[in-house]
């Protein structure tokens, strides 16, 4: 076991134990330089004779997670393979599992359960729309963390798999009995998105009734049997989710999410009320035709008013010196007309104005992205070109400005991928398409390199990676980005050449190639320095200090190499 107070890999100080299992222990650690907490999972090699099999399974889980980037999913940032154990460093999620909440409080309020389920639909929809789709397969209260702000995070990807269209069935039967769909135990084809819908339905059943479907009577009764005050609309949703035949369930998480957002409309009393209203409606149809012409005029008037209000809100946001008021204003403008680009552009300019993309600023992005109204989805449908530019700008914001340096690229890649998918359809955006793809390829290297090092398959990766960095610089030379982005790109080039110098040499990158990049960077910084702002000057100073030590480090890597 790791000793409390010890520092692993020179970065992570172990504070205390927060979890314990048969072959692993989870610790709370802190990176003192970044002042950020992490969870460190220690998998002891001596606990299992088949550790190599377990190790391979862990690597597959890590590889899967590294492809993903979503606020409701944990991120893995480091893997340390020591003599006696394997250490996995991941996001520390403060809170308790929904399983623990059930143990302490019993059945939860249905309004709260529906809100959690909608959040889980959002992350499942993200997983199911990857290429290839990712099927989670083990949704249950124990695998959902509830944070202090009321949001939930999906954890433990040990049973997740990528969907393979050509497969007729899964290779293994995995899942938790009671929550798992029938097809997870074989003989019914391979698991797909509808499998996760079943598991989520079983999870909602447990949360809202307090009765565990994996315990006696091993059956999910209508939820009103346990509590007659519960919504009959929610009862119908859970019953449809947990149908034995996948064809009888919701066919996508999007369908399920919509039903949850309107579950009250499905209550029996509401449906009966609708039926009565339908009779009255027939008599009103005639009057409606008369009103139609009046409505058309009112609509035109409202459109003019909408434009006026949008302009007023944007002007107020631009004038204020209070950051929260400005950001609130941009989101309010988006809510008024989510298809116009001005509010999105102003938001991007605002978050990078001080050179740091902070958590508080990110929360407004999440509100635009995962709110019920789905503002960004509307934006993408109404104005695809501007939406792609916005995604590209947000990718830049994460890559160069995000305050959590260790996860910058992981967050950025998803936005560049989204931008590239739209730029492909816009011939006039060829340069933006190429840059988006290059960012994605560089980010892919960061995701894959740790697992490749563990597996011993990293040879050749570093040279290709360095050439992409150089291409990145050459494109920026032809069409420079803003100075702070250019300088942070230079910092990345210098820092990574120092970090991977030994491997770059082994992959055939010469010292002269690296030093020529250093020389070009120094020349460009001298030019910038002549009219630099204070923030740009400080960035230049930091890179110059790095360069001073880089030459000496290169000497050690390339010594005795002609």
TAVEN-V808357 format. One record per pair of residues at least 12 apart in sequence whose ideal C-beta (glycine too) atoms are under 10 Angstrom apart, sorted by the first residue. I is the first residue (numbers start at 0). GAP is how many residues later the second one is. Records with the same first field share a line. If there is no record, write none. Layout:
BEGIN
I->GAP ; GAP
END
This chain:
BEGIN
0->13 ; 16 ; 19 ; 24 ; 26 ; 41 ; 43 ; 83 ; 84
1->12 ; 15 ; 23 ; 25 ; 27 ; 38 ; 40 ; 42 ; 80 ; 82 ; 83 ; 85
3->12 ; 13 ; 23 ; 24
5->21 ; 23
6->22 ; 23 ; 24 ; 25
7->19 ; 21 ; 32 ; 34 ; 70 ; 72 ; 74 ; 77 ; 79 ; 81
8->22 ; 31 ; 69 ; 71 ; 73 ; 78 ; 80
9->23
10->18 ; 19 ; 20 ; 21 ; 22 ; 23 ; 27 ; 67 ; 69 ; 78 ; 395
11->15 ; 17 ; 18 ; 19 ; 20 ; 24 ; 25 ; 26 ; 28 ; 65 ; 66 ; 68 ; 75 ; 77
12->14 ; 15 ; 16 ; 17 ; 18 ; 19 ; 25 ; 27
13->13 ; 14 ; 15 ; 16 ; 26 ; 28
14->12 ; 13 ; 14 ; 15 ; 22 ; 23 ; 25
15->12 ; 13
16->25
17->21 ; 22 ; 74 ; 76
18->20 ; 22
19->22
20->20 ; 22 ; 26
21->22 ; 25 ; 26
22->19 ; 20 ; 21 ; 22 ; 23 ; 24 ; 25 ; 28 ; 31 ; 62
23->17 ; 18 ; 19 ; 20 ; 23 ; 30 ; 34 ; 61 ; 62 ; 64
24->15 ; 16 ; 17 ; 18 ; 19 ; 60
25->13 ; 14 ; 15 ; 16 ; 62 ; 64 ; 66
26->12 ; 13 ; 14 ; 15 ; 60 ; 65
27->12 ; 64 ; 66
28->58 ; 60 ; 63
29->62
30->46 ; 47 ; 58 ; 375
33->369 ; 370 ; 371 ; 372
35->41 ; 55 ; 56 ; 367 ; 368 ; 369 ; 370 ; 371
36->54 ; 55 ; 56 ; 57
37->39 ; 40 ; 51 ; 52 ; 53 ; 54 ; 368
38->35 ; 37 ; 49 ; 50 ; 51 ; 52 ; 53 ; 54 ; 55 ; 116
39->38 ; 40 ; 47 ; 48 ; 49 ; 50 ; 52
40->17 ; 35 ; 38 ; 44 ; 45 ; 46 ; 47 ; 48 ; 49
41->38 ; 40 ; 42 ; 43 ; 44 ; 45 ; 46
42->12 ; 15 ; 42 ; 43 ; 44 ; 45
43->40 ; 41 ; 42
44->36 ; 37 ; 38 ; 39 ; 40 ; 41
45->38 ; 39
46->38
50->34 ; 35
53->32
54->26 ; 31 ; 399 ; 400
55->398 ; 399
56->101 ; 102
57->21 ; 28 ; 30 ; 100 ; 393 ; 396
58->20 ; 22 ; 27 ; 29 ; 391 ; 392 ; 393 ; 395 ; 396
59->97 ; 98 ; 100 ; 101 ; 102 ; 391
60->15 ; 27 ; 95 ; 96 ; 97 ; 98 ; 99
61->14 ; 17 ; 26 ; 28 ; 95 ; 385 ; 388 ; 389 ; 392
62->13 ; 384 ; 385 ; 387 ; 388 ; 389 ; 392
63->12 ; 63 ; 66 ; 70 ; 93 ; 94 ; 96 ; 97 ; 98
64->23 ; 25 ; 69 ; 92 ; 95 ; 345 ; 382
65->13 ; 344 ; 347 ; 377 ; 378 ; 380 ; 381 ; 382 ; 383 ; 384 ; 385
66->63 ; 67 ; 95 ; 343 ; 346 ; 347 ; 377 ; 380 ; 381
67->55 ; 58 ; 59 ; 62 ; 66 ; 89 ; 92 ; 342 ; 345 ; 346 ; 379
68->57 ; 329 ; 338 ; 340 ; 341 ; 342 ; 343 ; 344 ; 345 ; 346 ; 348 ; 374 ; 378
69->52 ; 53 ; 55 ; 56 ; 57 ; 83 ; 84 ; 299 ; 300 ; 341 ; 344
70->48 ; 51 ; 52 ; 55 ; 80 ; 82 ; 291 ; 292 ; 294 ; 295 ; 298 ; 299 ; 340
71->47 ; 48 ; 50 ; 51 ; 52 ; 54 ; 72 ; 73 ; 75 ; 79 ; 80 ; 81 ; 82 ; 83 ; 294 ; 298
72->18 ; 50 ; 53 ; 54 ; 80 ; 81 ; 82 ; 84
73->16 ; 17 ; 18 ; 19 ; 71 ; 79 ; 80 ; 81 ; 82 ; 83
74->14 ; 15 ; 16 ; 329 ; 331 ; 332 ; 335 ; 336
75->12 ; 13 ; 14 ; 15 ; 81 ; 331 ; 334 ; 371 ; 374 ; 375
76->12 ; 13 ; 14 ; 327 ; 329 ; 330 ; 333 ; 373
77->12 ; 328 ; 372
78->371 ; 372 ; 374 ; 375
79->370 ; 374
80->369 ; 372 ; 373
85->368
87->362
88->317 ; 361
89->65
90->62 ; 64 ; 313 ; 315 ; 316
92->52 ; 53 ; 54 ; 59 ; 60 ; 62
93->51 ; 53 ; 54 ; 55
94->49 ; 50 ; 51 ; 52 ; 53 ; 54 ; 55 ; 56 ; 57 ; 58
95->48 ; 49 ; 50 ; 51 ; 52
96->43 ; 44 ; 45 ; 46 ; 47 ; 48 ; 49 ; 55 ; 56 ; 58 ; 59
97->15 ; 18 ; 42 ; 43 ; 44 ; 45 ; 46 ; 47 ; 48 ; 54 ; 105 ; 108 ; 109
98->41 ; 42 ; 43 ; 44 ; 45 ; 104 ; 107 ; 108 ; 113
99->41 ; 42 ; 45 ; 46
100->40 ; 43 ; 45 ; 106
101->39 ; 40 ; 104 ; 105 ; 108 ; 109 ; 110
102->38
104->105
105->103 ; 104 ; 105
106->99 ; 100 ; 101 ; 102 ; 103 ; 104 ; 116 ; 119 ; 120 ; 123
107->33 ; 96 ; 98 ; 99 ; 100 ; 101 ; 102
108->98 ; 99
109->94 ; 97 ; 98 ; 99 ; 113 ; 117 ; 119 ; 120 ; 121 ; 123 ; 124 ; 125 ; 153 ; 154
110->120 ; 123 ; 152 ; 153
111->34 ; 38 ; 95 ; 96
112->90 ; 91 ; 92 ; 93 ; 94 ; 95 ; 96 ; 117 ; 121 ; 125 ; 147
113->90 ; 93 ; 94 ; 117 ; 119 ; 120 ; 123 ; 146 ; 147 ; 149 ; 150
114->35 ; 36 ; 37 ; 145
115->25 ; 28 ; 30 ; 34 ; 35 ; 36 ; 84 ; 87 ; 88 ; 91 ; 144
116->35 ; 83 ; 84 ; 86 ; 87 ; 90 ; 91 ; 117 ; 120 ; 121 ; 124 ; 139 ; 140 ; 143 ; 146
117->34 ; 138 ; 139 ; 140 ; 142 ; 143 ; 145 ; 252 ; 254
118->25 ; 31 ; 32 ; 33 ; 34 ; 35 ; 138 ; 251
119->16 ; 19 ; 24 ; 32 ; 33 ; 34 ; 76 ; 79 ; 80 ; 83 ; 84 ; 133 ; 136 ; 137 ; 140
120->75 ; 76 ; 79 ; 129 ; 131 ; 132 ; 133 ; 134 ; 135 ; 136 ; 137 ; 138 ; 139 ; 140
121->30 ; 131 ; 132 ; 135 ; 247 ; 248 ; 252
122->13 ; 21 ; 29 ; 30 ; 31 ; 130 ; 247
123->12 ; 15 ; 30 ; 69 ; 72 ; 73 ; 75 ; 76 ; 128 ; 129 ; 130 ; 132 ; 133
124->68 ; 71 ; 127 ; 128 ; 129 ; 131 ; 132 ; 245
125->28 ; 127 ; 244 ; 288
126->27 ; 30 ; 33 ; 35 ; 36 ; 66 ; 69 ; 126
127->35 ; 64 ; 65 ; 66 ; 68 ; 69 ; 124 ; 125 ; 126
128->64 ; 123 ; 124 ; 125
129->32 ; 33 ; 284 ; 287
130->31 ; 32 ; 286 ; 290
131->29 ; 30 ; 31 ; 32 ; 33
132->28 ; 29 ; 30 ; 31 ; 32 ; 59 ; 60 ; 63
133->23 ; 26 ; 27 ; 28 ; 29 ; 59 ; 62
134->24 ; 25 ; 26 ; 27 ; 28 ; 35 ; 49 ; 55 ; 56 ; 57 ; 58 ; 59 ; 60 ; 61 ; 64
135->18 ; 20 ; 21 ; 23 ; 24 ; 25 ; 39 ; 55 ; 57 ; 59 ; 60 ; 63 ; 64
136->20 ; 21 ; 22 ; 23 ; 24 ; 33 ; 37 ; 38 ; 39 ; 42 ; 43 ; 44 ; 47 ; 54 ; 58 ; 59 ; 62
137->16 ; 17 ; 18 ; 19 ; 20 ; 21 ; 22 ; 36 ; 37 ; 38 ; 41 ; 42 ; 46 ; 58 ; 61
138->15 ; 36 ; 37 ; 40 ; 41 ; 42 ; 56 ; 57 ; 58 ; 59 ; 60 ; 61 ; 62 ; 63 ; 64 ; 65
139->16 ; 35 ; 36 ; 38 ; 39 ; 40 ; 59 ; 60 ; 62 ; 63 ; 66 ; 72 ; 73 ; 74
140->38 ; 61 ; 62 ; 63 ; 65 ; 66 ; 71
141->13 ; 14 ; 34 ; 37 ; 61
142->12 ; 13 ; 14 ; 15 ; 16 ; 33 ; 36 ; 56 ; 60
143->12 ; 56 ; 59 ; 63
148->214
150->215 ; 219
157->16
158->13 ; 15 ; 16 ; 17 ; 21 ; 25 ; 32
159->14 ; 36
160->13 ; 29 ; 30
162->27 ; 28 ; 29 ; 30 ; 32
163->26
164->25 ; 27
165->24
166->22 ; 23 ; 24
167->21 ; 22
168->14 ; 17 ; 18 ; 19 ; 20 ; 21 ; 22
169->13 ; 14 ; 15 ; 16 ; 18 ; 19 ; 20 ; 21 ; 25
170->19
171->12 ; 14
172->12 ; 13 ; 14 ; 18
173->17
174->16 ; 20 ; 23 ; 24
175->23 ; 26 ; 37 ; 38
176->36 ; 37 ; 41
177->21 ; 24 ; 27 ; 28 ; 34 ; 35 ; 36 ; 37 ; 40 ; 41 ; 42
178->19 ; 20 ; 21 ; 22 ; 23 ; 24 ; 26 ; 27 ; 33 ; 34 ; 35 ; 63
179->15 ; 18 ; 19 ; 22 ; 33 ; 34
180->13 ; 14 ; 15 ; 16 ; 17 ; 18 ; 20 ; 21 ; 60 ; 61 ; 62 ; 63 ; 65 ; 68
181->13 ; 16 ; 60 ; 61 ; 62 ; 63 ; 64
182->12 ; 15 ; 61 ; 62 ; 63
183->14 ; 15
187->56 ; 57 ; 58
188->57
190->55
191->54 ; 59
192->53 ; 56 ; 57 ; 58 ; 59 ; 60 ; 61 ; 63
193->47 ; 49 ; 51 ; 52 ; 53 ; 54 ; 55 ; 56 ; 57 ; 58 ; 59 ; 62
194->51 ; 54
195->45 ; 57 ; 60
196->43 ; 44 ; 45 ; 46 ; 49 ; 52 ; 53 ; 54 ; 55 ; 56 ; 58 ; 59
197->43 ; 44 ; 45 ; 46 ; 48 ; 51 ; 52
198->42 ; 43
199->38 ; 41 ; 42 ; 50 ; 53 ; 56 ; 60
200->12 ; 19 ; 36 ; 37 ; 38 ; 39 ; 40 ; 41 ; 42 ; 48 ; 49 ; 55
201->12 ; 18 ; 36 ; 39 ; 40
202->35 ; 38
203->19 ; 30 ; 33 ; 34 ; 37 ; 38 ; 56
204->15 ; 16 ; 17 ; 18 ; 21 ; 29 ; 30 ; 33 ; 34 ; 36 ; 37
205->14
207->15 ; 18 ; 19 ; 22 ; 23 ; 26 ; 27 ; 30
208->12 ; 13 ; 14 ; 15 ; 16 ; 17 ; 18 ; 21 ; 29
209->16 ; 17
210->12 ; 14 ; 15
212->29
219->18 ; 19 ; 21 ; 22
220->14 ; 18
221->13 ; 14 ; 16 ; 17
222->12 ; 13 ; 14 ; 15 ; 16
230->32 ; 33 ; 35 ; 36 ; 37 ; 39
231->31 ; 34 ; 35 ; 36 ; 37 ; 38 ; 39
232->26 ; 27 ; 29 ; 30 ; 31 ; 32 ; 33 ; 34 ; 35 ; 36 ; 37 ; 38
233->25 ; 26 ; 29 ; 30 ; 32 ; 33
234->28 ; 31 ; 32 ; 33
235->23 ; 27 ; 30 ; 31 ; 32
236->13 ; 19 ; 22 ; 23 ; 25 ; 26 ; 29
237->25
239->15 ; 16 ; 19
240->15 ; 18 ; 19
256->115
260->111
302->34
305->30 ; 31 ; 34
306->29 ; 30 ; 33
308->23 ; 24 ; 27 ; 28
309->22 ; 23 ; 24 ; 25 ; 26 ; 27 ; 30 ; 32 ; 33
310->22 ; 25 ; 31
311->17 ; 21 ; 24
312->15 ; 16 ; 17 ; 18 ; 19 ; 20 ; 21 ; 22 ; 23 ; 24 ; 30
313->15 ; 16 ; 18 ; 19 ; 22 ; 26 ; 28 ; 29 ; 32
314->14 ; 18
315->12 ; 13 ; 16 ; 17
316->12 ; 13 ; 14 ; 15 ; 16 ; 26 ; 29 ; 30 ; 33
317->12 ; 28 ; 32
322->27 ; 28 ; 30 ; 31 ; 35 ; 37 ; 38
323->36 ; 37 ; 40
325->20 ; 21 ; 24 ; 27 ; 38
326->19 ; 20 ; 23 ; 24 ; 33 ; 34 ; 36 ; 37 ; 38 ; 40
327->36
328->14 ; 17 ; 18 ; 21
329->12 ; 13 ; 14 ; 15 ; 16 ; 17 ; 18 ; 19 ; 20 ; 21 ; 34 ; 38
330->12 ; 16 ; 32 ; 33 ; 34 ; 36 ; 37 ; 40 ; 44
332->13 ; 14
333->13 ; 30 ; 33 ; 34 ; 37 ; 39 ; 41 ; 42 ; 44 ; 45
334->32 ; 33 ; 36 ; 38 ; 40
336->38 ; 41 ; 42 ; 45
337->30 ; 35 ; 36 ; 37 ; 38 ; 39 ; 40 ; 41 ; 42 ; 43 ; 44 ; 45
338->36 ; 39 ; 40 ; 41 ; 42 ; 43 ; 44 ; 47 ; 48
339->39 ; 42 ; 43 ; 46
340->38 ; 41 ; 42 ; 44 ; 45 ; 46 ; 48 ; 49
341->44
342->25 ; 32 ; 36
343->21 ; 24 ; 31 ; 32 ; 35 ; 39 ; 42 ; 43 ; 45 ; 46 ; 47 ; 49 ; 50
344->41 ; 44 ; 45 ; 48
346->14 ; 17 ; 18 ; 21 ; 43 ; 46 ; 47 ; 50
347->17 ; 41 ; 42 ; 44 ; 45 ; 46 ; 48 ; 49
348->44
349->14
350->13 ; 14 ; 42 ; 43 ; 46 ; 50 ; 51
351->41 ; 44 ; 45 ; 48 ; 49 ; 130 ; 132 ; 133
352->48
353->47 ; 181
354->45 ; 46 ; 129 ; 133 ; 180 ; 181 ; 183 ; 184
355->41 ; 45 ; 46 ; 47
356->37 ; 39 ; 40 ; 41 ; 42 ; 43 ; 44 ; 45 ; 46 ; 47 ; 51 ; 54
357->43 ; 44 ; 45 ; 46
358->43 ; 44 ; 45
359->43
360->36 ; 40 ; 41 ; 42
361->32 ; 35 ; 36 ; 40 ; 41 ; 42 ; 49
364->29 ; 32 ; 33 ; 50
367->22
368->25
375->14 ; 15 ; 18 ; 42
378->12
379->38 ; 41 ; 42
383->37 ; 38 ; 39 ; 41 ; 42
384->37 ; 38 ; 40 ; 41 ; 43 ; 44 ; 47
385->36
386->31 ; 32 ; 35
387->30 ; 31 ; 32 ; 33 ; 34 ; 35 ; 36 ; 37 ; 38 ; 41 ; 44 ; 45 ; 48
388->30 ; 33 ; 34 ; 40 ; 43
389->25 ; 28 ; 29
390->23 ; 24 ; 25 ; 26 ; 27 ; 28 ; 29 ; 30 ; 31 ; 32 ; 45
391->23 ; 24 ; 26 ; 27 ; 28 ; 30 ; 31 ; 37 ; 40 ; 41 ; 43 ; 44 ; 47
392->22 ; 26
393->17 ; 18 ; 20 ; 21 ; 22 ; 24 ; 25
394->14 ; 16 ; 17 ; 18 ; 19 ; 20 ; 21 ; 22 ; 23 ; 24 ; 25 ; 40 ; 41 ; 44 ; 45 ; 48
395->16 ; 19 ; 20 ; 23 ; 39 ; 43 ; 85 ; 86 ; 89 ; 92
396->14 ; 15 ; 18 ; 88
397->12 ; 13 ; 14 ; 15 ; 16 ; 17 ; 18 ; 45
398->12 ; 13 ; 14 ; 16 ; 17 ; 40 ; 43 ; 44 ; 86 ; 89 ; 90 ; 93
399->12 ; 81 ; 82 ; 84 ; 85 ; 86 ; 87 ; 88 ; 89 ; 91 ; 92
400->83 ; 84 ; 87
407->35 ; 38 ; 80 ; 84
408->30 ; 31 ; 33 ; 34 ; 35 ; 36 ; 37 ; 38 ; 83
409->33 ; 36 ; 37
410->32
411->27 ; 28 ; 30 ; 31
412->23 ; 26 ; 27 ; 28 ; 29 ; 30 ; 31 ; 33 ; 34
413->26 ; 29
414->21 ; 24 ; 25
415->19 ; 20 ; 21 ; 22 ; 23 ; 24 ; 25 ; 26 ; 27
416->19 ; 20 ; 22 ; 23 ; 26 ; 27
417->18
418->13 ; 14 ; 16 ; 17 ; 18 ; 20 ; 21
419->12 ; 13 ; 14 ; 15 ; 16 ; 17 ; 18 ; 19 ; 20
420->12 ; 15
421->14
422->12 ; 13 ; 14
423->12 ; 13
430->44 ; 47 ; 48
433->37 ; 41
434->37 ; 40 ; 41 ; 44 ; 46
437->30 ; 31 ; 33 ; 34 ; 37
438->29 ; 33
440->23 ; 24 ; 27 ; 30 ; 31
441->23 ; 26 ; 27 ; 29 ; 30 ; 50 ; 54
443->21 ; 24
444->13 ; 16 ; 17 ; 19 ; 20 ; 21 ; 23 ; 24 ; 51
445->19 ; 50
447->13
448->12 ; 13 ; 16 ; 51 ; 54
452->50
457->42 ; 45 ; 48 ; 49
458->44 ; 47 ; 48
459->43 ; 46 ; 47 ; 48
460->39 ; 42 ; 46
461->34 ; 38 ; 39 ; 40 ; 41 ; 42 ; 43 ; 44 ; 45 ; 46 ; 47
462->37 ; 40 ; 41 ; 42 ; 43 ; 44 ; 45 ; 46
463->43
464->31 ; 35 ; 38 ; 39 ; 42 ; 44
465->27 ; 30 ; 31 ; 34 ; 37 ; 38 ; 41 ; 42 ; 43 ; 47 ; 48 ; 51
466->40 ; 42 ; 46
468->20 ; 23 ; 24 ; 27 ; 28 ; 48
469->23 ; 39 ; 43 ; 44 ; 46 ; 47 ; 50
471->17 ; 20 ; 21
472->13 ; 16 ; 17 ; 19 ; 20 ; 44 ; 47 ; 48 ; 51
473->46
475->13 ; 14 ; 48
476->43 ; 47
479->44 ; 48
481->54
482->41 ; 42 ; 45 ; 48 ; 49 ; 50 ; 52 ; 53 ; 56 ; 57
483->49 ; 51 ; 52 ; 55
485->35 ; 38 ; 39 ; 42 ; 50 ; 53
486->34 ; 37 ; 38 ; 41 ; 45 ; 48 ; 49 ; 51 ; 52 ; 53 ; 55 ; 56
487->51 ; 54 ; 55
488->32
489->27 ; 28 ; 30 ; 31 ; 32 ; 34 ; 35 ; 38 ; 49 ; 50 ; 53 ; 56 ; 57
490->30 ; 48 ; 49 ; 51 ; 52 ; 55
492->21 ; 24 ; 25 ; 27 ; 28 ; 50 ; 53 ; 57
493->20 ; 23 ; 24 ; 27 ; 48 ; 49 ; 50 ; 51 ; 52 ; 53 ; 55 ; 56
494->48 ; 51 ; 55
496->12 ; 16 ; 17 ; 18 ; 20 ; 21 ; 49 ; 53 ; 56 ; 57 ; 60
497->16 ; 48 ; 49 ; 51 ; 52 ; 54 ; 55 ; 56 ; 59
498->54
499->57
500->13 ; 49 ; 52 ; 53 ; 55 ; 56 ; 57
501->51 ; 54 ; 55 ; 56
502->54
503->50 ; 53 ; 54
504->49 ; 52 ; 53 ; 56
505->51
508->49
509->48 ; 51 ; 52
510->40 ; 43 ; 44 ; 46 ; 47 ; 48 ; 50 ; 51
511->46
513->36 ; 37 ; 40 ; 43 ; 44
514->35 ; 36 ; 39 ; 43
517->28 ; 29 ; 32 ; 33 ; 36
518->28
520->19 ; 22 ; 23 ; 25 ; 26
521->18 ; 21 ; 22 ; 25
523->16
524->12 ; 14 ; 15 ; 16 ; 18 ; 19 ; 22
525->14 ; 18
527->12
528->12 ; 15
END
